[in-house]
Amino acid sequence: MKALIFSFLIACPAASANEVFRVSRVVAAAGEGVERMNLKVAEHEEVLFVETAAVVSAADVQEAWAEILPSMRHIAIRLKPEGAKKMAAVTGELKLGIERLALIVDGKLESAPVVHGRLGAQFVIEGFDDLTDQQMKELARKIAGRPLEVPGVEMPEVKPPEEKWEPYTEEEYQQIKARRAKLGVFYSDTLRSEEELDAMLGKGMSRAEVVAALGKPTSGEGDAEEANSVLVYHVAPERWKEEGDARMLPTLLMVHFTDGKLSDHEVHYSVGTRELKKPGWVPPMLRLSAPEPDLSRKPQTEVEYFESVKAEEPEQAVNRTNLEELIGLVTRLESMQIPGGATPPVVSAECDLILVLAHHFPEVGVLRKNARNGTIAVAALGEAVIPYRSGRKPLPVVDPKAE
């Protein structure tokens, strides 16, 4: 189930003060069946023309609840099946990235976001900074048509539906593994016991002999010509051992070389659990590739790797799995910044990954348009994309058939 976060904030008066909840289309000009409304965001006030007809209304709401956490405060809406169909039908007709929807809550225009993807049964609304936690809960009850709380009477709270995460099937894992290989990323299916490693890895082995025995490493330090170097093998997160609750698990092997020969190896343990499959996961459809790492040379920097990734068709349609993969690549790039570094890292505005990101994430499109000397600051790229990972922005799915 897909959630959309409407993050244009600040409420303003609307004409129909008796409406509990309504979503309507924003149109270009006044006319029959259109009302003029004002939307104020920070210091900016905007006049909008909003259709009086509802795409969906309170009658289409199956449930609503307030989600109040330190990092977010919003009201989540889940539509009835017919309401979800209406929302999907209308948003499927919109010009994505251009046309907008107006959200009217309790007679007030709360936001008018640009729609970047076809919507379905569930979304969330932000913009309630002027309400207390209790007022947000009461508003959610009102939207859902549930009775308001009565002092001294205990009333059950509605909680979001639980999502069941499951292990990847063997076929799905092999798809993920093949995908990583095309991107020049390699993980081990399992980590052998220390007894097995002791038997396989003898001191004095060359780097090539270790790779022949263990397979391609995930990363490394130094190159084959240096006296001291390291090969690092990570276990694929989907293949971590299932040990119930989080506990120390063997997840990484480091093989050390001195004077070009194996001198030691060590197993590292991490706290964690196996990575599970999200509800609604689908195989990726965007065709990406990267050169296989050259183990005889020093490892690429994160910027060099990012710029080396090639997209067969930068404007190809994508699905949610692709979008999450793209966000992950930006997160990996951004996380490697050195705070206070003398030269802030930049990436080429013309590399394939930026072309793909700019096509699907409007913020990156703006960065590319305003690129200086043909480059984009890694910090700015992270600020533009990483909020999508935390859920503060909706994933801009642009191909409804891909979901």
Secondary structure, DSSP 8 states (H G I E B T S, - for coil): ----EE-----EE-S-TT-SEEEEEEESS--TTEEEEEEEETTEEEEEEEESS-SEEGGGEEEEEEEEETTEEEEEEEE-HHHHHHHHHHHHHS-TTT-BEEEEETTEEEE--B--S---SEEEE---TTS-HHHHHHHHHHHHT-----TT-------------B---HHHHHHHHHHHHHTT---BS----HHHHHHH--TT--HHHHHHHH-S-SEEES-TTSSEEEEEEEB-GGGS---SSSEEEEEEEEEEEETTEEEEEEEEEEEE----B-TT-----S-EE-----TTS----HHHHHHH-EES-TT----HHHHHHHHHHHHHHHHT--TT-SS--EEETTSHHHHHHHHH-HHHHHHHHT-BTTEEEHHHHHHHHHHHHHTSS------GGG-
